[in-house]
């Protein structure tokens, strides 16, 4: 049976709250950054359910032995923020995955052709086959940037089935393209918007996530 792209929109009230803060054009940059950090935290919380391998053991409480379950510290985990906007979600994600390695990749989109070009790549030459990868990318509009990043990861041995993507706002064109190329991906997003305008921006969206995060 063919696998299908899995897109989750968690109904958590805090995700809805912070999404509303980021959408509001009156939100100042300092509050926008805080909202993105919180969205990174809560989307990561949802994304890592049943994703992190655990080990069962026994611990000694002050009173008696007791079964306990821990996240397996030997499982390699990587967070890949897509520069620059992906940095806005990374702080919240890293707070929940403190042992994860951070690998940066920088992509810029040509506003005329909408093609993505890589300007910095700090990915390792090879990932261990069992590596879990969490990608932070606030906006999935045309899908070009994420498709380029996925190609780099797969080339380095990453299994798309072990990848989780956290995104604040997504649009159908990106989801359709990703589903066609990587049907076993899983995406966690705060919302799926109706579509794109003639410049490739998500509508209603939240504007340019990078500019609003860094006040530029």
Secondary structure, 3 states (H helix, E strand, C coil): CCCCCEEECCCCHHHHHHHHHHHCCCCCHHHHHHHHHHHHHHHHHHHCCCCCCEEEEEEECCCCEEEEEEECCCCCEEEEEEECCCHHHHHHHHHHCCCCEECCEEEEECCCCCCEEEEEECCCCCCCCCCEEEEECCEECCCHHHHHHHHHHHHCCCCHHHEEEEEEEEEHHHHHHHHHHCCCCEEEEEEEECEECCCCCEECCCCCHHHHHHCC
